[in-house]
Amino acid sequence: MLYIFITWLILMLILLAQGIQKNSKDREGSDLKRWGEQYRKK
């Protein structure tokens, strides 16, 4: 029973991570651009 719960938990974490990556791709890109601009100014 515990093994099934752990397996389910791992699967949910993987799905959650994939969802976060899909949703934040655009945001990450803009954040990297902003960070790059700030770094160049320094």
N, C-alpha and C positions, 0 to 999 in steps of 0.2 A: 504493500500500500504506500509506504513512504517513497519507494523507488518511483512509482507512478507520479506522485506529487512532485518530486524533484525534476523528473523528465518534463512534466507539464510546465513547471516554473521556468526551466531553461528555454523551452520553446517560446514561451511568452516573452522572455527577455530578448531573444533573438528577433522576434517579430517587432517588438517595440523599438529596438535599435535600428532596424531597417526602416521603419516608419519615420523615425526622427531624422535619419540620414536623408530620406527623400524630401521631407518637409523643409529641412534647413540648408539644402544645397544652394539655393539662390541667396539666402541670408549669409551663408559662410563666404560666398564669393564676394559680396559687397563688403563684408567685414574685412576680408583679406585686402581688398582694394584700399579701404580706408586706412588700415594698419600700415600698408605699404606707403601711402601718401604721408602719413604722420612720420614714418621712419625716415623718409627722404628729407623731410623738413628739418629733422634733427641733424 
